[in-house]
Amino acid sequence: MYNQLVEKAENILYETTFRELDKIEFSNQKKVLKAFTDNNVGEHHLKGTTGYGHNDIGREALEKVYASIFNTESALVRPHFASGTHALAVGLFGCLSPGDEMVAIVGKPYDTMEEVIGLRGNNQGSLKDWGVNYRQLDLTPEKEVDIENFYKVINSKTRVAFIQRSRGYDWRPSVTMEKLEVICKKLRELKDDLIIITDNCYGEFTEVKEPTDVGADLVIGSLIKNPGGGITPCGGYIAGKEELVERASCRLYAPGIGKEGGATLDFLRLGFQGLFISPHTVMQAVKGAILAAKVFEKIGFEVSPQYSDNRTDIIQSIKFKNPKILEAFCKAIQEASPVDSYVSPIPDIVPGYEDNVIMAAGNFIEGSTIELSADGPLREPFIAYLQGGLTYNHCKLAIIYSLEKMAKFL
Ligand SMILES: *Cc1c(COP(=O)(O)O)cnc(C)c1O
């Protein structure tokens, strides 16, 4: 029964949205391939260094490839970034000095950024602790970027404007590259030496353009999300203006070392390979998210974005309005995972969240959310955030399975 429901939804998508997505994938695959060939990536680049990591030609090639893809002067692509949050912290500390101000221009940033900025009690080495002031411009009541009021939060001390591309775990639209272009233009009009930093997590390769194509100075992301293609085992990247990337690299390592240091061990082949496959993996995940939007909307749940909306990240939110259904859904996603299918997720305390959170993920790479995963805080209106999927068919199977498991509550 659910097979049929899903297939019917899928047929419609194949004739509409999926065609457009294939074009985006093609364009991004072309861009990535060109970056590899333009930079003469060779077998000798796939082997890493040890010790200090001096003269690491593979690392230099990988960073040139990233810089080509993001249309930037420079890039820092390292396994030494512990996570996306770490890469974002390094980028921000690199650009900001004591006395400067940073402004989050599209509302509250991702949860983990609160501690980096110093918005929670413990300010051990946060930006605030280091003397950086923080301002935030909230979204309008309609959840739109409040462009008309940019001028109110920008002053002579403002050095960084921070923009999160993805919705994160929030019920709001993501920032498309079309919208970002307008935002960057407006910001430059108000202050032309502002450093515009985009948190690009979950956004890479969902559109044909990236933030640095439309006016951002720096893009930052995680390699266990989109650009790692489900293959790269760890790390993060920062791409942008040479001077800013250099400053960030001195933060990651030490002043005087910068980009010249950092052994890559066995990281490089997987860094290149994951990046190469990423435009495909990302679109598999986006197709899975759109199928979920179509199916869950069909059976009566509110979803965001809609299946027909243009996407700029891989996240699908589904409002279940019922804790039992949310739990059943997350449990089903776990049971339909290639790894740890026998594990049962239970709602529990997660540092940084007020409510218990249920998290489902059966991954090859720990915490990787380009692999299929779902989570949701146990609070009204019981929203599940679904993202990732290495193959579209895995997403489809997991959706069918979740419907079967949820049936008794529907
Ligand atoms: C994932 C993510 C981050 C960073 O999270 P990590 O778990 O540290 O990699 C930051 N911003 C957004 C929007 C994200 O999706």
The ligand as an ORCA input file, in Angstrom:
! r2SCAN-3c Opt
* xyz 0 1
  C      26.141     21.235     10.894
  C      26.091     22.684     10.929
  C      27.057     23.428     11.595
  C      28.245     22.833     12.284
  O      27.969     21.710     12.972
  P      29.030     20.564     13.286
  O      28.167     19.527     13.873
  O      30.003     21.152     14.233
  O      29.691     20.139     12.037
  C      26.935     24.796     11.578
  N      25.931     25.397     10.922
  C      24.997     24.703     10.271
  C      23.909     25.429      9.546
  C      25.047     23.330     10.239
  O      24.131     22.652      9.561
*
